[in-house]
């Protein structure tokens, strides 16, 4: 399965063999979960949402180091 994360600061596609949570997918894509909000079709998704098929998710950065 492929999960594509897109956004102002992200454009990453990651392949996975089994269902996993958005939090797990973000971590494996080297995106810090605590710094982003994830949405699909204009709906914000909890990081606990399980992904079971190919999908493109919008990633919005809400904090950054400084």
mmCIF file as Biopython writes it, N, C-alpha, C and O atoms, coordinates in Angstrom:
data_model
#
loop_
_atom_site.group_PDB
_atom_site.id
_atom_site.type_symbol
_atom_site.label_atom_id
_atom_site.label_alt_id
_atom_site.label_comp_id
_atom_site.label_asym_id
_atom_site.label_entity_id
_atom_site.label_seq_id
_atom_site.pdbx_PDB_ins_code
_atom_site.Cartn_x
_atom_site.Cartn_y
_atom_site.Cartn_z
_atom_site.occupancy
_atom_site.B_iso_or_equiv
_atom_site.auth_seq_id
_atom_site.auth_asym_id
_atom_site.pdbx_PDB_model_num
ATOM 1   N N  . UNK A ? 1  ? 0.854   -1.165 0.000  1.0 0.0 1  A 1 
ATOM 2   C CA . UNK A ? 1  ? 0.000   0.000  0.000  1.0 0.0 1  A 1 
ATOM 3   C C  . UNK A ? 1  ? 0.899   1.227  0.000  1.0 0.0 1  A 1 
ATOM 4   O O  . UNK A ? 1  ? 2.008   1.193  0.534  1.0 0.0 1  A 1 
ATOM 5   N N  . UNK A ? 2  ? 0.418   2.309  -0.601 1.0 0.0 2  A 1 
ATOM 6   C CA . UNK A ? 2  ? 1.169   3.559  -0.626 1.0 0.0 2  A 1 
ATOM 7   C C  . UNK A ? 2  ? 0.395   4.653  0.087  1.0 0.0 2  A 1 
ATOM 8   O O  . UNK A ? 2  ? -0.812  4.812  -0.095 1.0 0.0 2  A 1 
ATOM 9   N N  . UNK A ? 3  ? 1.122   5.400  0.900  1.0 0.0 3  A 1 
ATOM 10  C CA . UNK A ? 3  ? 0.564   6.587  1.533  1.0 0.0 3  A 1 
ATOM 11  C C  . UNK A ? 3  ? 1.404   7.762  1.056  1.0 0.0 3  A 1 
ATOM 12  O O  . UNK A ? 3  ? 2.623   7.784  1.226  1.0 0.0 3  A 1 
ATOM 13  N N  . UNK A ? 4  ? 0.735   8.732  0.459  1.0 0.0 4  A 1 
ATOM 14  C CA . UNK A ? 4  ? 1.422   9.909  -0.065 1.0 0.0 4  A 1 
ATOM 15  C C  . UNK A ? 4  ? 1.067   11.089 0.832  1.0 0.0 4  A 1 
ATOM 16  O O  . UNK A ? 4  ? -0.102  11.460 0.944  1.0 0.0 4  A 1 
ATOM 17  N N  . UNK A ? 5  ? 2.065   11.671 1.463  1.0 0.0 5  A 1 
ATOM 18  C CA . UNK A ? 5  ? 1.889   12.854 2.297  1.0 0.0 5  A 1 
ATOM 19  C C  . UNK A ? 5  ? 2.268   14.074 1.468  1.0 0.0 5  A 1 
ATOM 20  O O  . UNK A ? 5  ? 3.381   14.147 0.945  1.0 0.0 5  A 1 
ATOM 21  N N  . UNK A ? 6  ? 1.355   15.030 1.344  1.0 0.0 6  A 1 
ATOM 22  C CA . UNK A ? 6  ? 1.635   16.251 0.583  1.0 0.0 6  A 1 
ATOM 23  C C  . UNK A ? 6  ? 1.287   17.469 1.418  1.0 0.0 6  A 1 
ATOM 24  O O  . UNK A ? 6  ? 0.393   17.426 2.262  1.0 0.0 6  A 1 
ATOM 25  N N  . UNK A ? 7  ? 1.999   18.547 1.173  1.0 0.0 7  A 1 
ATOM 26  C CA . UNK A ? 7  ? 1.747   19.800 1.873  1.0 0.0 7  A 1 
ATOM 27  C C  . UNK A ? 7  ? 2.868   20.770 1.578  1.0 0.0 7  A 1 
ATOM 28  O O  . UNK A ? 7  ? 3.798   20.454 0.836  1.0 0.0 7  A 1 
ATOM 29  N N  . UNK A ? 8  ? 2.778   21.950 2.159  1.0 0.0 8  A 1 
ATOM 30  C CA . UNK A ? 8  ? 3.781   22.995 1.922  1.0 0.0 8  A 1 
ATOM 31  C C  . UNK A ? 8  ? 5.192   22.507 2.242  1.0 0.0 8  A 1 
ATOM 32  O O  . UNK A ? 8  ? 6.132   22.818 1.511  1.0 0.0 8  A 1 
ATOM 33  N N  . UNK A ? 9  ? 5.349   21.744 3.326  1.0 0.0 9  A 1 
ATOM 34  C CA . UNK A ? 9  ? 6.667   21.284 3.765  1.0 0.0 9  A 1 
ATOM 35  C C  . UNK A ? 9  ? 6.936   19.814 3.462  1.0 0.0 9  A 1 
ATOM 36  O O  . UNK A ? 9  ? 8.009   19.305 3.784  1.0 0.0 9  A 1 
ATOM 37  N N  . UNK A ? 10 ? 5.972   19.124 2.844  1.0 0.0 10 A 1 
ATOM 38  C CA . UNK A ? 10 ? 6.113   17.674 2.658  1.0 0.0 10 A 1 
ATOM 39  C C  . UNK A ? 10 ? 5.608   17.237 1.293  1.0 0.0 10 A 1 
ATOM 40  O O  . UNK A ? 10 ? 4.603   17.744 0.794  1.0 0.0 10 A 1 
ATOM 41  N N  . UNK A ? 11 ? 6.320   16.285 0.697  1.0 0.0 11 A 1 
ATOM 42  C CA . UNK A ? 11 ? 5.896   15.600 -0.519 1.0 0.0 11 A 1 
ATOM 43  C C  . UNK A ? 11 ? 6.608   14.258 -0.515 1.0 0.0 11 A 1 
ATOM 44  O O  . UNK A ? 11 ? 7.652   14.090 -1.146 1.0 0.0 11 A 1 
ATOM 45  N N  . UNK A ? 12 ? 6.030   13.305 0.206  1.0 0.0 12 A 1 
ATOM 46  C CA . UNK A ? 12 ? 6.678   12.029 0.455  1.0 0.0 12 A 1 
ATOM 47  C C  . UNK A ? 12 ? 5.704   10.890 0.220  1.0 0.0 12 A 1 
ATOM 48  O O  . UNK A ? 12 ? 4.559   10.944 0.668  1.0 0.0 12 A 1 
ATOM 49  N N  . UNK A ? 13 ? 6.153   9.860  -0.480 1.0 0.0 13 A 1 
ATOM 50  C CA . UNK A ? 13 ? 5.362   8.648  -0.649 1.0 0.0 13 A 1 
ATOM 51  C C  . UNK A ? 13 ? 6.093   7.517  0.044  1.0 0.0 13 A 1 
ATOM 52  O O  . UNK A ? 13 ? 7.298   7.340  -0.135 1.0 0.0 13 A 1 
ATOM 53  N N  . UNK A ? 14 ? 5.355   6.750  0.839  1.0 0.0 14 A 1 
ATOM 54  C CA . UNK A ? 14 ? 5.943   5.648  1.580  1.0 0.0 14 A 1 
ATOM 55  C C  . UNK A ? 14 ? 5.126   4.396  1.307  1.0 0.0 14 A 1 
ATOM 56  O O  . UNK A ? 14 ? 3.897   4.449  1.260  1.0 0.0 14 A 1 
ATOM 57  N N  . UNK A ? 15 ? 5.806   3.268  1.126  1.0 0.0 15 A 1 
ATOM 58  C CA . UNK A ? 15 ? 5.146   1.981  0.902  1.0 0.0 15 A 1 
ATOM 59  C C  . UNK A ? 15 ? 5.048   1.210  2.210  1.0 0.0 15 A 1 
ATOM 60  O O  . UNK A ? 15 ? 5.989   1.181  3.003  1.0 0.0 15 A 1 
ATOM 61  N N  . UNK A ? 16 ? 3.886   0.580  2.424  1.0 0.0 16 A 1 
ATOM 62  C CA . UNK A ? 16 ? 3.651   -0.223 3.620  1.0 0.0 16 A 1 
ATOM 63  C C  . UNK A ? 16 ? 2.984   -1.525 3.220  1.0 0.0 16 A 1 
ATOM 64  O O  . UNK A ? 16 ? 2.254   -1.568 2.230  1.0 0.0 16 A 1 
ATOM 65  N N  . UNK A ? 17 ? 3.224   -2.587 3.976  1.0 0.0 17 A 1 
ATOM 66  C CA . UNK A ? 17 ? 2.648   -3.888 3.659  1.0 0.0 17 A 1 
ATOM 67  C C  . UNK A ? 17 ? 1.378   -4.188 4.433  1.0 0.0 17 A 1 
ATOM 68  O O  . UNK A ? 17 ? 0.613   -5.068 4.038  1.0 0.0 17 A 1 
ATOM 69  N N  . UNK A ? 18 ? 1.135   -3.476 5.526  1.0 0.0 18 A 1 
ATOM 70  C CA . UNK A ? 18 ? -0.045  -3.762 6.345  1.0 0.0 18 A 1 
ATOM 71  C C  . UNK A ? 18 ? -0.680  -2.467 6.820  1.0 0.0 18 A 1 
ATOM 72  O O  . UNK A ? 18 ? -0.075  -1.397 6.748  1.0 0.0 18 A 1 
ATOM 73  N N  . UNK A ? 19 ? -1.901  -2.578 7.304  1.0 0.0 19 A 1 
ATOM 74  C CA . UNK A ? 19 ? -2.603  -1.406 7.840  1.0 0.0 19 A 1 
ATOM 75  C C  . UNK A ? 19 ? -1.810  -0.812 8.995  1.0 0.0 19 A 1 
ATOM 76  O O  . UNK A ? 19 ? -1.162  -1.533 9.754  1.0 0.0 19 A 1 
ATOM 77  N N  . UNK A ? 20 ? -1.866  0.506  9.119  1.0 0.0 20 A 1 
ATOM 78  C CA . UNK A ? 20 ? -1.195  1.162  10.231 1.0 0.0 20 A 1 
ATOM 79  C C  . UNK A ? 20 ? -1.857  2.502  10.490 1.0 0.0 20 A 1 
ATOM 80  O O  . UNK A ? 20 ? -2.608  3.017  9.662  1.0 0.0 20 A 1 
ATOM 81  N N  . UNK A ? 21 ? -1.562  3.058  11.661 1.0 0.0 21 A 1 
ATOM 82  C CA . UNK A ? 21 ? -2.156  4.340  12.038 1.0 0.0 21 A 1 
ATOM 83  C C  . UNK A ? 21 ? -1.430  5.480  11.328 1.0 0.0 21 A 1 
ATOM 84  O O  . UNK A ? 21 ? -0.298  5.326  10.869 1.0 0.0 21 A 1 
ATOM 85  N N  . UNK A ? 22 ? -2.091  6.605  11.248 1.0 0.0 22 A 1 
ATOM 86  C CA . UNK A ? 22 ? -1.458  7.785  10.665 1.0 0.0 22 A 1 
ATOM 87  C C  . UNK A ? 22 ? -0.201  8.133  11.447 1.0 0.0 22 A 1 
ATOM 88  O O  . UNK A ? 22 ? 0.815   8.493  10.851 1.0 0.0 22 A 1 
ATOM 89  N N  . UNK A ? 23 ? -0.252  8.033  12.769 1.0 0.0 23 A 1 
ATOM 90  C CA . UNK A ? 23 ? 0.934   8.328  13.597 1.0 0.0 23 A 1 
ATOM 91  C C  . UNK A ? 23 ? 2.114   7.435  13.192 1.0 0.0 23 A 1 
ATOM 92  O O  . UNK A ? 23 ? 3.234   7.923  13.040 1.0 0.0 23 A 1 
ATOM 93  N N  . UNK A ? 24 ? 1.868   6.135  13.019 1.0 0.0 24 A 1 
ATOM 94  C CA . UNK A ? 24 ? 2.934   5.209  12.619 1.0 0.0 24 A 1 
ATOM 95  C C  . UNK A ? 24 ? 3.463   5.550  11.225 1.0 0.0 24 A 1 
ATOM 96  O O  . UNK A ? 24 ? 4.671   5.515  10.987 1.0 0.0 24 A 1 
ATOM 97  N N  . UNK A ? 25 ? 2.553   5.877  10.309 1.0 0.0 25 A 1 
ATOM 98  C CA . UNK A ? 25 ? 2.960   6.217  8.945  1.0 0.0 25 A 1 
ATOM 99  C C  . UNK A ? 25 ? 3.795   7.493  8.926  1.0 0.0 25 A 1 
ATOM 100 O O  . UNK A ? 25 ? 4.803   7.568  8.222  1.0 0.0 25 A 1 
ATOM 101 N N  . UNK A ? 26 ? 3.379   8.492  9.694  1.0 0.0 26 A 1 
ATOM 102 C CA . UNK A ? 26 ? 4.151   9.731  9.771  1.0 0.0 26 A 1 
ATOM 103 C C  . UNK A ? 26 ? 5.559   9.460  10.291 1.0 0.0 26 A 1 
ATOM 104 O O  . UNK A ? 26 ? 6.539   9.959  9.737  1.0 0.0 26 A 1 
ATOM 105 N N  . UNK A ? 27 ? 5.654   8.679  11.342 1.0 0.0 27 A 1 
ATOM 106 C CA . UNK A ? 27 ? 6.954   8.360  11.931 1.0 0.0 27 A 1 
ATOM 107 C C  . UNK A ? 27 ? 7.848   7.651  10.920 1.0 0.0 27 A 1 
ATOM 108 O O  . UNK A ? 27 ? 9.027   7.981  10.790 1.0 0.0 27 A 1 
ATOM 109 N N  . UNK A ? 28 ? 7.287   6.673  10.203 1.0 0.0 28 A 1 
ATOM 110 C CA . UNK A ? 28 ? 8.077   5.944  9.209  1.0 0.0 28 A 1 
ATOM 111 C C  . UNK A ? 28 ? 8.468   6.830  8.033  1.0 0.0 28 A 1 
ATOM 112 O O  . UNK A ? 28 ? 9.466   6.568  7.361  1.0 0.0 28 A 1 
ATOM 113 N N  . UNK A ? 29 ? 7.685   7.878  7.781  1.0 0.0 29 A 1 
ATOM 114 C CA . UNK A ? 29 ? 8.005   8.832  6.715  1.0 0.0 29 A 1 
ATOM 115 C C  . UNK A ? 29 ? 8.939   9.935  7.212  1.0 0.0 29 A 1 
ATOM 116 O O  . UNK A ? 29 ? 9.250   10.872 6.476  1.0 0.0 29 A 1 
ATOM 117 N N  . UNK A ? 30 ? 9.383   9.820  8.460  1.0 0.0 30 A 1 
ATOM 118 C CA . UNK A ? 30 ? 10.278  10.799 9.091  1.0 0.0 30 A 1 
ATOM 119 C C  . UNK A ? 30 ? 9.636   12.181 9.222  1.0 0.0 30 A 1 
ATOM 120 O O  . UNK A ? 30 ? 10.295  13.212 9.082  1.0 0.0 30 A 1 
ATOM 121 N N  . UNK A ? 31 ? 8.322   12.167 9.497  1.0 0.0 31 A 1 
ATOM 122 C CA . UNK A ? 31 ? 7.582   13.395 9.785  1.0 0.0 31 A 1 
ATOM 123 C C  . UNK A ? 31 ? 7.193   13.342 11.256 1.0 0.0 31 A 1 
ATOM 124 O O  . UNK A ? 31 ? 6.554   12.381 11.684 1.0 0.0 31 A 1 
ATOM 125 N N  . UNK A ? 32 ? 7.559   14.338 12.030 1.0 0.0 32 A 1 
ATOM 126 C CA . UNK A ? 32 ? 7.260   14.373 13.460 1.0 0.0 32 A 1 
ATOM 127 C C  . UNK A ? 32 ? 5.748   14.556 13.656 1.0 0.0 32 A 1 
ATOM 128 O O  . UNK A ? 32 ? 5.227   15.625 13.337 1.0 0.0 32 A 1 
ATOM 129 N N  . UNK A ? 33 ? 5.025   13.546 14.172 1.0 0.0 33 A 1 
ATOM 130 C CA . UNK A ? 33 ? 3.567   13.643 14.319 1.0 0.0 33 A 1 
ATOM 131 C C  . UNK A ? 33 ? 3.094   14.826 15.158 1.0 0.0 33 A 1 
ATOM 132 O O  . UNK A ? 33 ? 2.028   15.381 14.891 1.0 0.0 33 A 1 
ATOM 133 N N  . UNK A ? 34 ? 3.859   15.215 16.154 1.0 0.0 34 A 1 
ATOM 134 C CA . UNK A ? 34 ? 3.425   16.299 17.038 1.0 0.0 34 A 1 
ATOM 135 C C  . UNK A ? 34 ? 3.469   17.673 16.368 1.0 0.0 34 A 1 
ATOM 136 O O  . UNK A ? 34 ? 2.985   18.651 16.938 1.0 0.0 34 A 1 
ATOM 137 N N  . UNK A ? 35 ? 4.041   17.757 15.172 1.0 0.0 35 A 1 
ATOM 138 C CA . UNK A ? 35 ? 4.168   19.053 14.507 1.0 0.0 35 A 1 
ATOM 139 C C  . UNK A ? 35 ? 3.211   19.240 13.338 1.0 0.0 35 A 1 
ATOM 140 O O  . UNK A ? 35 ? 3.246   20.274 12.671 1.0 0.0 35 A 1 
ATOM 141 N N  . UNK A ? 36 ? 2.346   18.239 13.078 1.0 0.0 36 A 1 
ATOM 142 C CA . UNK A ? 36 ? 1.480   18.331 11.901 1.0 0.0 36 A 1 
ATOM 143 C C  . UNK A ? 36 ? 0.036   17.942 12.205 1.0 0.0 36 A 1 
ATOM 144 O O  . UNK A ? 36 ? -0.257  17.219 13.157 1.0 0.0 36 A 1 
ATOM 145 N N  . UNK A ? 37 ? -0.853  18.454 11.353 1.0 0.0 37 A 1 
ATOM 146 C CA . UNK A ? 37 ? -2.249  18.026 11.295 1.0 0.0 37 A 1 
ATOM 147 C C  . UNK A ? 37 ? -2.405  17.335 9.947  1.0 0.0 37 A 1 
ATOM 148 O O  . UNK A ? 37 ? -1.873  17.805 8.941  1.0 0.0 37 A 1 
ATOM 149 N N  . UNK A ? 38 ? -3.128  16.228 9.924  1.0 0.0 38 A 1 
ATOM 150 C CA . UNK A ? 38 ? -3.331  15.476 8.687  1.0 0.0 38 A 1 
ATOM 151 C C  . UNK A ? 38 ? -4.800  15.554 8.304  1.0 0.0 38 A 1 
ATOM 152 O O  . UNK A ? 38 ? -5.683  15.407 9.149  1.0 0.0 38 A 1 
ATOM 153 N N  . UNK A ? 39 ? -5.055  15.788 7.011  1.0 0.0 39 A 1 
ATOM 154 C CA . UNK A ? 39 ? -6.445  15.849 6.553  1.0 0.0 39 A 1 
ATOM 155 C C  . UNK A ? 39 ? -6.620  15.036 5.278  1.0 0.0 39 A 1 
ATOM 156 O O  . UNK A ? 39 ? -5.668  14.754 4.550  1.0 0.0 39 A 1 
ATOM 157 N N  . UNK A ? 40 ? -7.889  14.669 5.035  1.0 0.0 40 A 1 
ATOM 158 C CA . UNK A ? 40 ? -8.282  13.944 3.828  1.0 0.0 40 A 1 
ATOM 159 C C  . UNK A ? 40 ? -9.626  14.493 3.391  1.0 0.0 40 A 1 
ATOM 160 O O  . UNK A ? 40 ? -10.583 14.491 4.165  1.0 0.0 40 A 1 
ATOM 161 N N  . UNK A ? 41 ? -9.701  14.962 2.156  1.0 0.0 41 A 1 
ATOM 162 C CA . UNK A ? 41 ? -10.935 15.550 1.624  1.0 0.0 41 A 1 
ATOM 163 C C  . UNK A ? 41 ? -11.503 16.616 2.569  1.0 0.0 41 A 1 
ATOM 164 O O  . UNK A ? 41 ? -12.698 16.633 2.865  1.0 0.0 41 A 1 
ATOM 165 N N  . UNK A ? 42 ? -10.615 17.502 3.035  1.0 0.0 42 A 1 
ATOM 166 C CA . UNK A ? 42 ? -10.956 18.638 3.893  1.0 0.0 42 A 1 
ATOM 167 C C  . UNK A ? 42 ? -11.440 18.255 5.292  1.0 0.0 42 A 1 
ATOM 168 O O  . UNK A ? 42 ? -12.007 19.093 5.994  1.0 0.0 42 A 1 
ATOM 169 N N  . UNK A ? 43 ? -11.227 17.013 5.705  1.0 0.0 43 A 1 
ATOM 170 C CA . UNK A ? 43 ? -11.568 16.566 7.058  1.0 0.0 43 A 1 
ATOM 171 C C  . UNK A ? 43 ? -10.285 16.254 7.811  1.0 0.0 43 A 1 
ATOM 172 O O  . UNK A ? 43 ? -9.446  15.492 7.330  1.0 0.0 43 A 1 
ATOM 173 N N  . UNK A ? 44 ? -10.131 16.847 8.998  1.0 0.0 44 A 1 
ATOM 174 C CA . UNK A ? 44 ? -8.965  16.570 9.834  1.0 0.0 44 A 1 
ATOM 175 C C  . UNK A ? 44 ? -9.104  15.170 10.410 1.0 0.0 44 A 1 
ATOM 176 O O  . UNK A ? 44 ? -10.165 14.795 10.910 1.0 0.0 44 A 1 
ATOM 177 N N  . UNK A ? 45 ? -8.024  14.401 10.338 1.0 0.0 45 A 1 
ATOM 178 C CA . UNK A ? 45 ? -8.021  13.024 10.820 1.0 0.0 45 A 1 
ATOM 179 C C  . UNK A ? 45 ? -7.201  12.902 12.101 1.0 0.0 45 A 1 
ATOM 180 O O  . UNK A ? 45 ? -6.105  13.455 12.186 1.0 0.0 45 A 1 
ATOM 181 N N  . UNK A ? 46 ? -7.720  12.184 13.096 1.0 0.0 46 A 1 
ATOM 182 C CA . UNK A ? 46 ? -6.909  11.907 14.289 1.0 0.0 46 A 1 
ATOM 183 C C  . UNK A ? 46 ? -5.697  11.055 13.899 1.0 0.0 46 A 1 
ATOM 184 O O  . UNK A ? 46 ? -5.776  10.253 12.969 1.0 0.0 46 A 1 
ATOM 185 N N  . UNK A ? 47 ? -4.606  11.224 14.589 1.0 0.0 47 A 1 
ATOM 186 C CA . UNK A ? 47 ? -3.414  10.425 14.303 1.0 0.0 47 A 1 
ATOM 187 C C  . UNK A ? 47 ? -3.636  8.947  14.586 1.0 0.0 47 A 1 
ATOM 188 O O  . UNK A ? 47 ? -2.839  8.116  14.151 1.0 0.0 47 A 1 
ATOM 189 N N  . UNK A ? 48 ? -4.689  8.603  15.297 1.0 0.0 48 A 1 
ATOM 190 C CA . UNK A ? 48 ? -5.001  7.198  15.581 1.0 0.0 48 A 1 
ATOM 191 C C  . UNK A ? 48 ? -5.771  6.526  14.443 1.0 0.0 48 A 1 
ATOM 192 O O  . UNK A ? 48 ? -6.013  5.320  14.500 1.0 0.0 48 A 1 
ATOM 193 N N  . UNK A ? 49 ? -6.161  7.280  13.412 1.0 0.0 49 A 1 
ATOM 194 C CA . UNK A ? 49 ? -6.897  6.730  12.274 1.0 0.0 49 A 1 
ATOM 195 C C  . UNK A ? 49 ? -6.066  5.650  11.590 1.0 0.0 49 A 1 
ATOM 196 O O  . UNK A ? 49 ? -4.881  5.846  11.320 1.0 0.0 49 A 1 
ATOM 197 N N  . UNK A ? 50 ? -6.699  4.502  11.310 1.0 0.0 50 A 1 
ATOM 198 C CA . UNK A ? 50 ? -6.020  3.392  10.647 1.0 0.0 50 A 1 
ATOM 199 C C  . UNK A ? 50 ? -6.174  3.528  9.133  1.0 0.0 50 A 1 
ATOM 200 O O  . UNK A ? 50 ? -7.278  3.723  8.624  1.0 0.0 50 A 1 
ATOM 201 N N  . UNK A ? 51 ? -5.064  3.423  8.430  1.0 0.0 51 A 1 
ATOM 202 C CA . UNK A ? 51 ? -5.052  3.473  6.968  1.0 0.0 51 A 1 
ATOM 203 C C  . UNK A ? 51 ? -4.991  2.039  6.450  1.0 0.0 51 A 1 
ATOM 204 O O  . UNK A ? 51 ? -4.119  1.262  6.841  1.0 0.0 51 A 1 
ATOM 205 N N  . UNK A ? 52 ? -5.940  1.694  5.554  1.0 0.0 52 A 1 
ATOM 206 C CA . UNK A ? 52 ? -6.033  0.320  5.056  1.0 0.0 52 A 1 
ATOM 207 C C  . UNK A ? 52 ? -5.860  0.201  3.547  1.0 0.0 52 A 1 
ATOM 208 O O  . UNK A ? 52 ? -5.874  -0.906 3.010  1.0 0.0 52 A 1 
ATOM 209 N N  . UNK A ? 53 ? -5.696  1.336  2.851  1.0 0.0 53 A 1 
ATOM 210 C CA . UNK A ? 53 ? -5.537  1.290  1.397  1.0 0.0 53 A 1 
ATOM 211 C C  . UNK A ? 53 ? -4.733  2.500  0.929  1.0 0.0 53 A 1 
ATOM 212 O O  . UNK A ? 53 ? -4.439  3.401  1.713  1.0 0.0 53 A 1 
ATOM 213 N N  . UNK A ? 54 ? -4.382  2.510  -0.351 1.0 0.0 54 A 1 
ATOM 214 C CA . UNK A ? 54 ? -3.635  3.635  -0.918 1.0 0.0 54 A 1 
ATOM 215 C C  . UNK A ? 54 ? -4.393  4.933  -0.688 1.0 0.0 54 A 1 
ATOM 216 O O  . UNK A ? 54 ? -5.613  4.992  -0.839 1.0 0.0 54 A 1 
ATOM 217 N N  . UNK A ? 55 ? -3.649  5.973  -0.320 1.0 0.0 55 A 1 
ATOM 218 C CA . UNK A ? 55 ? -4.300  7.249  -0.035 1.0 0.0 55 A 1 
ATOM 219 C C  . UNK A ? 55 ? -3.286  8.388  -0.149 1.0 0.0 55 A 1 
ATOM 220 O O  . UNK A ? 55 ? -2.090  8.201  0.076  1.0 0.0 55 A 1 
ATOM 221 N N  . UNK A ? 56 ? -3.787  9.557  -0.499 1.0 0.0 56 A 1 
ATOM 222 C CA . UNK A ? 56 ? -2.994  10.782 -0.451 1.0 0.0 56 A 1 
ATOM 223 C C  . UNK A ? 56 ? -3.553  11.643 0.667  1.0 0.0 56 A 1 
ATOM 224 O O  . UNK A ? 56 ? -4.743  11.958 0.680  1.0 0.0 56 A 1 
ATOM 225 N N  . UNK A ? 57 ? -2.694  12.025 1.606  1.0 0.0 57 A 1 
ATOM 226 C CA . UNK A ? 57 ? -3.102  12.804 2.771  1.0 0.0 57 A 1 
ATOM 227 C C  . UNK A ? 57 ? -2.420  14.166 2.753  1.0 0.0 57 A 1 
ATOM 228 O O  . UNK A ? 57 ? -1.240  14.276 2.420  1.0 0.0 57 A 1 
ATOM 229 N N  . UNK A ? 58 ? -3.162  15.186 3.109  1.0 0.0 58 A 1 
ATOM 230 C CA . UNK A ? 58 ? -2.625  16.536 3.208  1.0 0.0 58 A 1 
ATOM 231 C C  . UNK A ? 58 ? -2.000  16.719 4.588  1.0 0.0 58 A 1 
ATOM 232 O O  . UNK A ? 58 ? -2.615  16.390 5.602  1.0 0.0 58 A 1 
ATOM 233 N N  . UNK A ? 59 ? -0.786  17.240 4.625  1.0 0.0 59 A 1 
ATOM 234 C CA . UNK A ? 59 ? -0.070  17.455 5.882  1.0 0.0 59 A 1 
ATOM 235 C C  . UNK A ? 59 ? 0.132   18.954 6.072  1.0 0.0 59 A 1 
ATOM 236 O O  . UNK A ? 59 ? 0.718   19.623 5.220  1.0 0.0 59 A 1 
ATOM 237 N N  . UNK A ? 60 ? -0.358  19.477 7.199  1.0 0.0 60 A 1 
ATOM 238 C CA . UNK A ? 60 ? -0.242  20.896 7.518  1.0 0.0 60 A 1 
ATOM 239 C C  . UNK A ? 60 ? 0.664   21.038 8.731  1.0 0.0 60 A 1 
ATOM 240 O O  . UNK A ? 60 ? 0.362   20.501 9.797  1.0 0.0 60 A 1 
ATOM 241 N N  . UNK A ? 61 ? 1.768   21.754 8.579  1.0 0.0 61 A 1 
ATOM 242 C CA . UNK A ? 61 ? 2.691   21.973 9.689  1.0 0.0 61 A 1 
ATOM 243 C C  . UNK A ? 61 ? 2.106   23.025 10.624 1.0 0.0 61 A 1 
ATOM 244 O O  . UNK A ? 61 ? 1.734   24.114 10.189 1.0 0.0 61 A 1 
ATOM 245 N N  . UNK A ? 62 ? 2.025   22.691 11.920 1.0 0.0 62 A 1 
ATOM 246 C CA . UNK A ? 62 ? 1.434   23.614 12.888 1.0 0.0 62 A 1 
ATOM 247 C C  . UNK A ? 62 ? 2.466   24.209 13.837 1.0 0.0 62 A 1 
ATOM 248 O O  . UNK A ? 62 ? 2.158   25.153 14.564 1.0 0.0 62 A 1 
ATOM 249 N N  . UNK A ? 63 ? 3.684   23.675 13.842 1.0 0.0 63 A 1 
ATOM 250 C CA . UNK A ? 63 ? 4.743   24.246 14.670 1.0 0.0 63 A 1 
ATOM 251 C C  . UNK A ? 63 ? 6.082   23.925 14.035 1.0 0.0 63 A 1 
ATOM 252 O O  . UNK A ? 63 ? 6.213   22.970 13.269 1.0 0.0 63 A 1 
ATOM 253 N N  . UNK A ? 64 ? 7.060   24.726 14.363 1.0 0.0 64 A 1 
ATOM 254 C CA . UNK A ? 64 ? 8.392   24.478 13.838 1.0 0.0 64 A 1 
ATOM 255 C C  . UNK A ? 64 ? 9.422   24.982 14.829 1.0 0.0 64 A 1 
ATOM 256 O O  . UNK A ? 64 ? 9.137   25.836 15.669 1.0 0.0 64 A 1 
ATOM 257 N N  . UNK A ? 65 ? 10.609  24.446 14.717 1.0 0.0 65 A 1 
ATOM 258 C CA . UNK A ? 65 ? 11.682  24.856 15.611 1.0 0.0 65 A 1 
ATOM 259 C C  . UNK A ? 65 ? 12.160  26.263 15.287 1.0 0.0 65 A 1 
ATOM 260 O O  . UNK A ? 65 ? 11.901  26.785 14.203 1.0 0.0 65 A 1 
ATOM 261 N N  . UNK A ? 66 ? 12.853  26.864 16.230 1.0 0.0 66 A 1 
ATOM 262 C CA . UNK A ? 66 ? 13.303  28.212 15.925 1.0 0.0 66 A 1 
ATOM 263 C C  . UNK A ? 66 ? 14.330  28.683 16.802 1.0 0.0 66 A 1 
ATOM 264 O O  . UNK A ? 66 ? 14.800  29.811 16.653 1.0 0.0 66 A 1 
#
